[in-house]
Amino acid sequence: MKTTNCRACGAEIMFLKTVRGKTIPVNPEPVTFAEGEGGKEKFVLLTGEVVNGRTDPDGAYEGYVSHFATCPEADSFRKRRGKKGDRG
């Protein structure tokens, strides 16, 4: 898969398309994880599905971590919400 660099931190990233058709930046190294089991981490599969789980080297699944979870500049990409009544 084609990689590029994050505009904010410069790290190598790649983009996956979610099942909803949105594009999400992910870290290019796949990680092994266990689905569910109280895991609060989110993983993006090549199919575009986003699942909850926990990083586990013995896990049954392989997926990608959203770059938003690891980018030190992630807040610079978040959309600002205006105050109620603000059309801004």
C-alpha positions in Angstrom: 0.0 0.0 0.0 1.1 3.5 -0.7 2.3 5.6 2.2 2.8 9.3 2.7 3.8 11.5 5.6 1.6 13.2 8.2 1.3 16.9 7.5 1.6 17.7 11.2 4.2 15.4 12.7 5.9 14.0 9.6 5.4 10.3 10.5 4.8 7.8 7.8 1.1 7.0 7.4 -1.3 5.4 5.0 -5.0 5.9 4.3 -7.7 3.3 4.5 -11.3 3.7 3.5 -13.9 2.8 6.2 -17.1 0.9 5.5 -18.9 4.2 5.7 -16.7 5.5 2.8 -14.6 7.9 4.9 -10.8 8.0 4.7 -8.8 7.4 7.9 -5.1 7.9 8.4 -3.5 4.8 10.0 0.0 3.9 11.1 1.4 1.6 8.3 2.6 -1.2 10.6 -0.1 -3.8 11.2 -0.6 -4.9 14.8 -2.0 -8.1 16.3 -4.9 -7.7 18.6 -7.6 -9.5 20.5 -11.1 -8.3 19.6 -13.5 -7.3 22.3 -12.4 -8.6 25.7 -12.8 -5.2 27.4 -10.4 -3.6 25.0 -10.8 0.1 24.6 -8.4 0.5 21.6 -9.8 0.8 18.1 -8.3 -1.0 15.1 -9.0 -0.5 11.4 -9.2 -3.6 9.3 -8.3 -3.7 5.6 -12.0 -4.3 5.0 -12.6 -0.8 6.4 -14.3 -2.1 9.5 -13.4 -0.4 12.8 -13.4 -2.8 15.8 -12.6 -2.5 19.5 -10.0 -4.7 21.1 -6.6 -4.7 22.8 -3.1 -5.1 21.5 -2.1 -8.7 22.0 0.9 -10.4 20.3 -1.0 -13.7 20.5 -4.3 -12.2 19.3 -6.2 -13.7 16.4 -6.6 -10.5 14.4 -4.4 -8.1 12.5 -5.3 -4.4 12.0 -4.0 -0.9 11.9 -4.0 1.8 14.6 -5.5 5.1 13.7 -2.8 7.7 13.4 -5.1 10.1 15.4 -4.4 7.9 18.4 -0.6 8.3 18.1 0.0 11.7 16.4 1.3 14.3 18.9 -0.4 16.9 16.8 -3.8 15.2 16.5 -5.7 18.1 18.1 -4.7 20.3 15.1 -6.9 18.1 12.9 -10.0 18.1 15.2 -13.0 20.1 14.0 -13.9 23.0 16.3 -17.5 22.9 17.5 -19.1 26.3 18.0 -21.2 27.3 20.9 -24.9 26.6 20.8 -26.5 29.1 18.5 -23.1 30.0 16.9 -23.3 29.6 13.1 -19.6 30.2 12.9 
